[in-house]
Amino acid sequence: MATWWRLCVCSLGIFLLTPCFLSEEFSLAGSPRPVVGVVGQDVVLPCQLSPPAGLPSMDVQWRKAGPGFILVHEYVDEGTQDLPGEGYQTRTELFLQEFSSGNVSLKLKQLQVADAGTYHCFVRNPEWTLEATTELQAAAVAPVFIEVLGPRGQGIGLACRTAGWFPKPELQWVGKNWQNLAMEIVTNMTQDMENLYSVLSHVTVTEGEDNGDISCIVRNGLLETERQSAIHLSGDIFPRVSPWLAAFWVLFTLVLIAAGACAYLGYTAKRKASQKKRSKEEALLNLETEKKTLDTECDKLRETIDAERKALESERQELRERLDAERKAFESECHKLRETIASKEKKIKELEEASQRKGWLFG
């Protein structure tokens, strides 16, 4: 009796706890803070399903907010389709092996400035749909170079160059003796086709007791990272009345300009080679897409031609059958007409013979 009572109590407990297990709710979380990625590198946009569970059927879709939603990547459990969106070919990836732990994050490769924005992570199964958002910010840094421009009045002109920053950087000249940095500091910033910033700043340094090092510092506030270049200025390089010193300064300036130009050109050539490689990859992807589109159109055209050919053959067969039927009907009518003519000819012949016999009789 006691055993039976324990079984009843356990069964009742299981019955009461079953709805709790069935009503377990899932939640989806993105990144509470903006994710900062470096241009040209890979970045992961987090999205975590809780509690982690290997669902029997789960579809995942990443979309970017814009004028409407832009499809970035889609995974469909039925048929196991894992496809990037248009414009993201070869640049997106999901961690399929980590779905069982609830990780549905997106890996975005070779980050571009245009990729910055708000991304939506959608997870759905036959019973529910969840959504989480993550903001992506793009940032870029680049080397900084100082060039000596030569005499500027009673001082020396310096130029600071750098290209490939995002967002808009901050530039600052720093010297041991601030009073030796003239007030004519001119800084220009421009953006290229990829929205990356190029910076060119000019400053004039006047001679002091100990000029020491002059530095150009460029800072990326989003990454909290800075790049700098420094040059040491001694009193001997400042303008003098002596023509020999002027000649030495010109030669020294040419050497520094050549060194700076070589370094800058090397960096520019490397960057152009990288852009050219990326352009070739994009061109190949476009060619593959156009080829697939052309193959699809050719298949549709073949199907249309086959359908029209079958329709023509069917019409030709019907026409042939109709002609055969009309020919048989015509032949049947001709046959009947011949029989009628033969019958009448036979009657005429009989009448002629009868008429001849009558003539003989009365003759």
Sequence and secondary structure as in RCSB ss.txt:
>XXXX:A:sequence
MATWWRLCVCSLGIFLLTPCFLSEEFSLAGSPRPVVGVVGQDVVLPCQLSPPAGLPSMDVQWRKAGPGFILVHEY
VDEGTQDLPGEGYQTRTELFLQEFSSGNVSLKLKQLQVADAGTYHCFVRNPEWTLEATTELQAAAVAPVFIEVLG
PRGQGIGLACRTAGWFPKPELQWVGKNWQNLAMEIVTNMTQDMENLYSVLSHVTVTEGEDNGDISCIVRNGLLET
ERQSAIHLSGDIFPRVSPWLAAFWVLFTLVLIAAGACAYLGYTAKRKASQKKRSKEEALLNLETEKKTLDTECDK
LRETIDAERKALESERQELRERLDAERKAFESECHKLRETIASKEKKIKELEEASQRKGWLFG
>XXXX:A:secstr
 HHHHHHHHHHHHHHHHHHHHHT   EEE  SS EEEETTS EEE  EEES    SS EEEEEEESSSEEEEEEE
ETTTTEEEE TT TTTEEE GGGGGGTB  EEE S  GGG EEEEEEEE SS EEEEEEEEEEEB    EEEEEE
EETTEEEEEEEEEEEBS  EEEEEESSGGGB S  EEEEEE TTS EEEEEEEEEE  S  EEEEEEEEETTTTE
EEEEEEEE GGGS  S HHHHHHHHHHHHHHHHHHHHHHHHHHHHHHHHHHHHHHHHHHHHHHHHHHHHHHHHHH
HHHHHHHHHHHHHHHHHHHHHHHHHHHHHHHHHHHHHHHHHHHHHHHHHHHHHHHHHHHHHH 
